[in-house]
Amino acid sequence: MHLSPTTGTQQRGATLLEALIGILIFSVGILALVGMQALAIKQMTDAKYRSDAGFFANEIIGHMWVNRSNLSLYEFTGTGTPPAALDSWVTSIRNGLPGVTATANLPVVAVAGTTVTVTVRWQVPGGSTAHRHITMAYING
């Protein structure tokens, strides 16, 4: 069998083209993995902030259980200066969650009889809205 010279020249560069397509497919796969990793890190960070907010809420409810005869000392609307019973707790939240400052996203503790509602707020860097974790407890005396 004899090949004509035109058949060989028509195939020239096919291997290079296949290699380039292979590299393109591999690159798209790598970019997808990097995107998934970035999304996983974002979700993990959000979960950490939610967990921390839950911890802070449970911490103050524990203090309120110990001092349940003085629940009104813990009431705080989230504006102004926190009461003395909450001062160190609010400072811990400001140091532990992003976006909580002396004037923004402060926690709220509402006391209605023996029902306590604790709202812990934070705002992730670059985020446009504040997140919140609300915990309600019934503290009987």
C-alpha positions as CSV (number, residue, x, y, z in Angstrom):
1,M,0.0,0.0,0.0
2,H,1.3,3.3,-1.0
3,L,0.3,6.6,0.7
4,S,0.1,9.7,-1.3
5,P,2.1,12.7,0.0
6,T,-1.1,14.7,0.5
7,T,-2.5,12.3,3.1
8,G,0.4,12.8,5.5
9,T,0.3,16.6,5.3
10,Q,-3.4,16.6,6.1
11,Q,-2.8,14.9,9.4
12,R,0.0,17.2,10.5
13,G,-0.8,19.0,13.8
14,A,-3.6,16.6,14.9
15,T,-1.6,15.4,17.9
16,L,-0.8,19.0,18.9
17,L,-4.5,19.8,18.7
18,E,-5.5,16.8,20.8
19,A,-2.9,17.8,23.4
20,L,-4.3,21.3,23.5
21,I,-7.8,20.1,23.9
22,G,-6.7,17.8,26.7
23,I,-4.9,20.6,28.5
24,L,-8.1,22.8,28.2
25,I,-10.3,20.1,29.7
26,F,-7.8,19.5,32.5
27,S,-7.6,23.3,33.2
28,V,-11.4,23.6,33.4
29,G,-11.4,20.7,35.9
30,I,-8.8,22.4,38.0
31,L,-10.7,25.7,38.0
32,A,-13.8,23.8,39.1
33,L,-11.9,22.3,42.0
34,V,-10.5,25.7,43.0
35,G,-14.1,27.1,42.9
36,M,-15.4,24.3,45.1
37,Q,-12.6,24.8,47.6
38,A,-13.4,28.5,47.8
39,L,-17.0,27.8,48.4
40,A,-16.2,25.2,51.0
41,I,-14.0,27.7,52.9
42,K,-16.8,30.3,52.8
43,Q,-19.3,27.8,54.1
44,M,-17.0,26.6,56.8
45,T,-16.3,30.2,58.0
46,D,-20.1,30.9,58.1
47,A,-20.6,27.7,60.1
48,K,-17.9,28.8,62.6
49,Y,-19.6,32.2,63.1
50,R,-23.0,30.5,63.6
51,S,-21.4,28.1,66.1
52,D,-19.7,31.0,68.0
53,A,-23.0,32.9,68.1
54,G,-24.8,29.9,69.6
55,F,-22.1,29.6,72.2
56,F,-22.3,33.2,73.2
57,A,-26.1,33.0,73.5
58,N,-25.9,29.8,75.6
59,E,-23.2,31.4,77.7
60,I,-25.3,34.4,78.8
61,I,-28.4,32.2,79.3
62,G,-26.2,30.1,81.7
63,H,-25.3,33.2,83.6
64,M,-29.0,34.2,83.8
65,W,-29.9,30.7,85.1
66,V,-27.4,31.3,88.0
67,N,-28.8,34.7,88.7
68,R,-32.5,34.0,87.8
69,S,-33.9,36.2,90.5
70,N,-32.4,39.3,88.8
71,L,-33.2,38.7,85.1
72,S,-34.1,42.3,84.5
73,L,-30.4,43.2,85.1
74,Y,-29.6,41.4,81.8
75,E,-32.1,43.3,79.5
76,F,-30.4,45.1,76.7
77,T,-31.8,46.6,73.5
78,G,-28.6,46.5,71.5
79,T,-28.1,50.3,71.6
80,G,-26.1,52.4,73.9
81,T,-24.1,51.1,76.8
82,P,-24.8,47.5,77.9
83,P,-25.7,46.9,81.5
84,A,-22.9,45.9,83.9
85,A,-24.1,42.3,84.0
86,L,-23.5,42.1,80.2
87,D,-20.5,44.3,79.8
88,S,-17.8,41.5,79.6
89,W,-20.1,39.3,77.5
90,V,-20.7,42.0,74.9
91,T,-17.0,42.7,74.8
92,S,-16.4,39.0,74.1
93,I,-18.8,39.1,71.2
94,R,-17.2,42.2,69.8
95,N,-13.8,40.5,69.9
96,G,-15.2,37.1,68.7
97,L,-17.5,37.9,65.8
98,P,-16.8,40.1,62.8
99,G,-18.8,43.3,62.2
100,V,-19.7,43.8,65.8
101,T,-18.7,47.3,67.0
102,A,-19.6,49.6,69.8
103,T,-22.4,51.0,67.6
104,A,-23.3,48.2,65.2
105,N,-24.6,44.7,65.4
106,L,-24.6,44.6,69.2
107,P,-26.5,41.7,70.8
108,V,-30.1,42.0,72.1
109,V,-31.3,40.4,75.3
110,A,-35.1,40.7,75.8
111,V,-36.7,39.5,79.1
112,A,-40.4,39.0,79.2
113,G,-41.3,37.5,82.6
114,T,-39.4,34.2,82.6
115,T,-38.9,34.0,78.9
116,V,-35.6,35.2,77.6
117,T,-34.7,35.9,74.0
118,V,-31.1,36.4,73.1
119,T,-30.2,37.7,69.6
120,V,-26.5,37.6,68.6
121,R,-25.7,39.5,65.4
122,W,-22.6,39.7,63.2
123,Q,-21.6,40.8,59.7
124,V,-19.0,39.0,57.6
125,P,-16.3,41.1,56.0
126,G,-17.6,42.3,52.6
127,G,-21.1,41.2,53.4
128,S,-24.0,43.6,52.9
129,T,-26.4,42.2,55.6
130,A,-26.0,41.2,59.2
131,H,-26.6,37.6,60.2
132,R,-28.3,36.7,63.4
133,H,-28.7,33.8,65.8
134,I,-31.8,33.9,68.0
135,T,-32.1,31.7,71.1
136,M,-35.1,31.6,73.4
137,A,-35.1,30.1,76.9
138,Y,-37.6,29.7,79.7
139,I,-36.0,30.5,83.0
140,N,-38.2,29.7,86.0
141,G,-37.4,30.9,89.4
